[in-house]
Amino acid sequence: MVPLLLSLVALAALTPLAQSHFTFVRIKTDGKWHEPLQYIRNKTDMYNEWKYYNSNFLYRGWNWPTYVIDRPESVRCGRDNMRHAPNTDVLTVKAGQELEIVHIRASPEEWVEDYFQCEDMEDRGVCFRKPGWYNDFNHPGPLVVHLSKAPEGQDIRSYDGTGEWIKIHRIGLDDPEERPLNWTLYRKVPQKIIFKIPAQTPAGQYLMRMDVIWSGWQSEYIKPPAAGLAEMYPSCAQLNIVSDSTKELPQGVKIPEIFDIWEPGMTTSGDMLDFKSLDANYTYPGGLLWDGEKMNIDSPYFEWYK
């Protein structure tokens, strides 16, 4: 365990600013932005991840990163999310419906009304006007969106995400052949994050997990499980999906297991982290990507959806 902690020790010395990181906070449906955190489970600030490992090291702030060695419930939906789940509304959407999501680089105690009045900024949902900062993604890596269906008869407000998860959307590299590598969402006012719930999704209550993953590192001499830890920024929305589909969901993956450091996409070479080259056989993290009909290997070279 000690080698795994080295990057976290460094992190503790480097993360005094809330703006260093980000959290997904709003959803847009039918042309309307809903209130911040109305349908997204909140996180507890500060929160001690390390009681899970019988230690008292490193309390985490509201929008700080999560690591696979943290509490499993934190990796699934954010720190202490189950405490907030009963007070989070459930958003009703239709299978096939378009959603838009947005993040923020400020903690709730910093929020002012202007951060969410963005009509003059292409109605982005979060505008975060602050000198020296703007609402970018300041870590490179893919955005991944997963769904997990609550067991029949269980209210989504009490579902902890221990079932299977299916990836339904991903934003990754602009062009795998481009050098230096260019992550679509990194260090720029990002494109809008718009996607659809697959029309074949069966009716039910679901968690929708939204995350951007900054991979850990490995080299010829340092490989999993002693490699650096990927940073994750998970948030979960509570959905009630209305659908006429009679299809069954395909087999999904388990969280946190799919984000273990030896799983695809969770550790990369130093050259890839430095944007110099794409690792051979790299696939995006989080498992296969569901297009509503089939599960697809999620590779930068296999852009099956348009």
C-alpha positions in Angstrom: 0.0 0.0 0.0 2.8 2.4 0.7 3.9 3.0 -2.9 0.3 3.8 -3.8 0.2 6.6 -1.3 3.1 8.6 -2.6 1.1 10.5 -5.1 -1.5 11.3 -2.5 1.1 12.7 -0.1 2.2 15.0 -2.8 -1.4 16.0 -3.6 -1.9 17.0 0.0 0.8 19.6 -0.3 -0.5 20.9 -3.7 -4.3 21.3 -3.3 -5.1 24.2 -1.0 -7.2 25.9 -3.6 -10.8 24.9 -4.1 -10.6 26.0 -7.8 -7.9 23.5 -8.5 -10.6 20.9 -9.3 -14.2 20.4 -10.4 -17.5 18.7 -9.9 -20.6 18.2 -12.1 -23.4 20.3 -10.7 -26.2 20.9 -13.3 -28.4 19.1 -15.9 -30.3 20.6 -18.8 -33.4 19.0 -20.3 -35.9 20.3 -22.8 -34.0 23.6 -23.1 -34.0 24.3 -19.3 -31.1 24.3 -16.8 -32.2 22.8 -13.5 -31.0 24.2 -10.2 -27.4 23.3 -9.1 -27.4 19.9 -7.4 -31.2 19.6 -7.7 -30.8 16.1 -9.2 -27.2 15.4 -8.4 -26.1 13.9 -5.1 -24.0 16.4 -3.1 -20.7 15.6 -1.4 -19.6 16.1 2.2 -16.9 18.7 2.8 -14.4 18.0 4.5 -14.6 14.2 4.4 -12.1 11.7 5.7 -11.5 8.9 3.1 -8.9 7.2 5.1 -11.0 5.8 7.9 -11.6 3.0 5.4 -7.9 2.2 5.8 -7.7 2.7 9.5 -5.8 5.9 9.2 -6.6 9.6 9.6 -4.6 10.9 6.7 -5.9 13.4 4.2 -9.3 14.9 4.5 -10.8 15.8 1.1 -12.6 19.0 0.1 -15.8 19.2 -1.9 -14.4 19.1 -5.4 -11.1 17.4 -4.8 -10.2 14.2 -6.6 -11.2 10.7 -5.7 -8.9 7.7 -6.0 -9.7 4.0 -6.5 -8.2 3.2 -3.0 -10.9 5.5 -1.4 -14.1 4.2 0.0 -16.0 2.3 -2.7 -19.1 4.5 -2.3 -16.9 7.6 -2.9 -15.6 6.1 -6.2 -19.1 5.3 -7.3 -20.9 8.6 -6.7 -18.7 11.0 -4.6 -17.8 11.4 -1.0 -20.5 10.5 1.5 -23.1 10.6 -1.3 -25.6 8.3 0.4 -26.1 10.8 3.2 -27.3 13.3 0.6 -29.2 10.9 -1.6 -32.6 11.1 0.3 -32.7 14.8 -0.1 -31.9 14.8 -3.9 -34.7 15.1 -6.4 -35.3 12.5 -9.1 -35.3 13.7 -12.7 -37.8 12.1 -15.1 -36.4 11.7 -18.6 -37.4 9.6 -21.6 -35.2 7.0 -23.2 -33.7 8.7 -26.3 -33.9 12.1 -24.7 -31.0 14.6 -24.9 -29.3 15.8 -21.8 -26.6 18.4 -21.2 -24.4 18.5 -18.1 -21.9 21.0 -16.8 -19.3 21.2 -14.1 -18.0 24.0 -11.8 -14.5 24.8 -10.4 -15.8 26.4 -7.2 -17.1 24.9 -4.0 -20.6 25.8 -2.8 -19.4 28.2 -0.2 -17.9 30.3 -3.0 -21.0 30.3 -5.2 -22.7 33.6 -6.2 -25.7 34.0 -8.4 -23.6 35.3 -11.3 -22.0 31.9 -11.7 -25.3 30.4 -12.9 -26.6 33.3 -15.1 -24.9 32.5 -18.3 -27.2 33.6 -21.1 -24.4 35.8 -22.5 -22.1 32.8 -22.6 -24.0 30.5 -24.9 -26.3 29.4 -22.0 -23.6 27.1 -20.6 -25.2 26.6 -17.3 -22.1 27.6 -15.3 -20.0 30.7 -16.2 -17.9 31.1 -13.1 -16.7 34.7 -13.6 -13.6 35.2 -11.4 -10.4 37.0 -12.2 -7.7 34.6 -13.2 -10.1 31.6 -13.5 -12.6 30.2 -15.9 -14.7 27.1 -16.0 -12.4 24.8 -17.9 -11.3 21.2 -17.2 -7.8 21.7 -15.8 -6.8 18.0 -16.0 -6.4 16.0 -19.3 -8.4 12.9 -19.8 -11.7 11.4 -21.0 -15.1 12.2 -19.8 -17.2 9.1 -19.2 -20.9 8.7 -18.4 -22.4 5.5 -17.0 -25.9 4.3 -16.0 -26.7 1.8 -13.2 -30.3 0.6 -12.8 -31.6 0.3 -9.2 -33.0 -3.1 -8.3 -36.7 -3.6 -9.0 -38.8 -2.1 -6.2 -35.9 -0.1 -4.7 -36.1 3.7 -4.6 -33.2 5.3 -6.3 -32.7 7.5 -3.2 -31.5 4.4 -1.3 -29.6 2.7 -4.1 -25.8 2.7 -3.5 -24.6 1.8 -7.0 -23.3 -1.7 -6.0 -25.0 -3.2 -9.1 -23.7 -3.1 -12.7 -22.8 0.0 -14.6 -23.0 0.6 -18.4 -21.0 3.3 -20.2 -23.3 5.3 -22.5 -21.1 8.3 -23.5 -17.5 9.4 -23.7 -15.5 12.4 -24.9 -11.8 11.7 -25.4 -9.1 12.7 -27.8 -9.9 15.0 -30.8 -7.7 13.0 -33.1 -5.5 10.0 -32.0 -3.0 10.8 -34.7 -2.5 14.4 -33.6 0.7 15.4 -31.8 0.8 16.7 -29.2 -2.2 14.7 -28.0 -5.3 17.0 -27.7 -7.9 16.0 -25.1 -11.2 17.6 -26.2 -12.1 19.0 -22.9 -8.7 20.0 -21.5 -7.6 23.6 -20.8 -10.1 25.4 -22.9 -13.6 26.7 -22.6 -15.0 23.2 -23.3 -17.4 22.1 -25.9 -20.9 21.6 -24.5 -21.4 18.1 -23.0 -24.5 16.9 -24.8 -25.6 13.3 -25.2 -28.6 11.1 -25.3 -29.9 8.4 -23.0 -29.9 5.4 -25.4 -33.4 4.9 -26.8 -33.2 1.1 -26.0 -32.7 1.8 -22.3 -35.5 -0.1 -20.4 -37.7 1.9 -18.0 -36.7 2.2 -14.4 -34.8 4.3 -11.9 -31.1 4.8 -12.5 -28.0 6.5 -11.2 -26.1 8.4 -13.9 -22.4 8.7 -13.1 -20.4 11.6 -14.7 -16.6 11.7 -14.4 -13.4 13.0 -15.9 -10.5 10.7 -15.4 -6.9 11.9 -15.3 -4.9 8.7 -15.6 -2.1 7.6 -13.3 1.4 7.0 -14.7 3.6 4.0 -15.3 7.0 3.4 -16.8 9.3 0.6 -17.7 10.3 0.3 -14.1 7.1 1.3 -12.3 4.0 -0.5 -13.3 0.6 -1.3 -11.6 0.1 -1.9 -8.7 2.9 0.4 -7.7 2.1 3.1 -10.3 0.6 6.5 -9.8 -3.1 6.7 -9.0 -5.6 8.2 -11.5 -7.7 11.1 -10.3 -11.4 10.8 -10.7 -14.2 13.4 -10.2 -17.4 11.4 -10.0 -20.9 12.8 -9.5 -24.2 10.9 -9.7 -27.6 12.1 -10.8 -30.8 10.3 -9.8 -33.0 9.6 -12.9 -36.4 8.0 -13.5 -36.2 6.8 -17.2 -39.5 6.4 -19.0 -39.3 3.9 -21.9 -41.3 1.7 -24.2 -38.2 -0.5 -24.8 -38.5 -4.2 -24.1 -34.8 -4.8 -24.4 -32.7 -5.9 -21.4 -29.6 -4.1 -20.4 -26.3 -5.7 -21.5 -23.9 -7.0 -18.9 -22.1 -4.1 -17.3 -19.2 -3.5 -15.0 -18.7 -3.0 -11.3 -17.4 0.2 -9.7 -14.8 0.6 -8.2 -13.4 -2.6 -9.7 -13.4 -1.2 -13.3 -11.3 1.7 -12.1 -8.6 -0.4 -10.5 -5.1 0.8 -11.6 -4.5 -2.3 -13.7 -7.7 -1.8 -15.7 -7.5 -0.4 -19.2 -7.0 3.4 -19.4 -6.2 3.9 -15.7 -2.5 4.1 -16.0 -0.5 5.4 -19.0 3.1 6.0 -19.9 4.9 9.2 -19.1 5.0 10.0 -22.8 1.3 9.8 -23.0 0.8 11.9 -19.9 3.2 14.5 -21.6 1.0 14.4 -24.7 3.9 13.0 -26.8 2.4 9.7 -27.9 -0.6 7.4 -27.6 0.1 4.2 -25.8 -0.2 1.1 -27.9 -3.6 -0.6 -27.5 -4.8 2.3 -25.2 -8.6 2.1 -24.5 -10.6 4.6 -22.6 -11.4 3.6 -19.0 -14.7 2.4 -17.7 -15.4 -0.6 -19.8 -17.2 -1.1 -23.1 -19.3 1.6 -24.6 -23.0 0.8 -25.3 -24.6 2.3 -28.4 -28.1 1.0 -27.5 -27.6 -2.1 -29.7 -24.2 -3.5 -28.9 -21.2 -3.1 -26.6 -18.1 -1.7 -28.3 -14.4 -1.6 -27.5 -13.9 2.1 -26.5 -10.7 2.9 -28.4 -9.6 6.3 -29.8 -9.3 4.6 -33.2 -12.9 3.3 -33.1 -15.2 6.3 -33.2 -18.4 4.4 -33.9 -20.8 7.1 -32.9 -21.4 10.5 -34.6 
